[in-house]
C-alpha cells in the first residue's frame, strides 16, 4: 500500500472515530441477519439500515465487519443530516410450506 493510501485510510478511520464518539452519547443496537455466502464465508444484512451490508470469512469476522459497516452507515446519515433510525421491534420466524 502506498503512503497516500495509508494516510487516506488513517484519516477515514479518525473521522469515523470522531463520529463514533459523538454517536456514543446514545448507544444503539441493531439486529443483523447472517447468511452463508455461496463463495464461502458469510454476509450480513442490517434490516433497519437499508443498504447496510457486510461480509467476512467467519461469523465472528462478519459480525465485527458489520459493526464497522453500521458505524460508517450512521456517520454517513449524520453527515447528510438524515435522522438516525431506531430499530422497530423485529420478529423473526419461520414458515413451513409444501415444495
Buried (B, 14 or more C-beta within 10 A) or exposed (E): EEEEEEEEEEEEEEEBEEBBEEBEEEEBEBEBEBEEEEEEBBBBBBBBBEEBBBBBEEEEBBBEBBBEBBBBBBBEBBEEEEEEBEEEEEEEEEEEEEE
